Amino acid sequence: VKGKNRRVLQIICRQIMEVFEMIYWIAGILLFLAVAFITAGFVSFNIAIARPKKTKPPQSEYKKAREQIRAKNNAYLFSLNPEDVSIQSADGLALKAWFLPAKSEKRRFVICVHGYHCNGPDEFSHMVPFYHDELDYNYLLPDDRAHGRSEGKYIGFGALDHKDILLWVDYLIDRFGKDIEIILHGISMGAATVMLAN
């Protein structure tokens, strides 16, 4: 009987050890997956949501050509001496914009909202000849939070930015009166922001 008990005890101990080994491996795999997901989330957050870092000079010919066109368009915009304006967001951020008054005393305004990882002038200075010169609109180019000259650590993807655009609308109404017409024009993330603002 003692030999049988010892054999049974050895079998039970071996099974317990196998269970503990399985738990050990499962816990190790779960820990590895948790660390991997946290690391991936942190990296993705810093790439997608945190304020963009300074970009490197463009390497491809396409990007170099695009930057040259933007520089030319921006030079034209700034040759017209736009006014540097700012407001404060609901959460206390200083938001910046360039305001280019119409050539005449028109009551029509356009607020152009840029896309992801861009800014007002880089995205919309090419539209100055159309909106400002041809249609004679007052032209406002805001930098969304965490973009361009505006403050902020995190990109709002329209969820926060549309409230900021409504503050820019209020700014224009307070400054120029309630009888003005305002067009909202957005590109990419700016289009989503404009749709949320309406």
Buried (B, 14 or more C-beta within 10 A) or exposed (E): EEEEEEEEEEEEEEEEEEEEEEEEEEEEEEEEEEEEEEEEEEEEEEEEEEBBEEEEEEEEEEEEEEBEEBEEBBEBBEEBEBEEBBBEBEEEBEBBBBBBBBEEEBEBBBBBBBBBBBBBBBBBBBBBEEBBBEBBBBBBBBBBBBBBBBBBEEBBBBEBBBBBBBBBBEBBBEEBEEEBEBEBBBBBBBBBBBEBBE
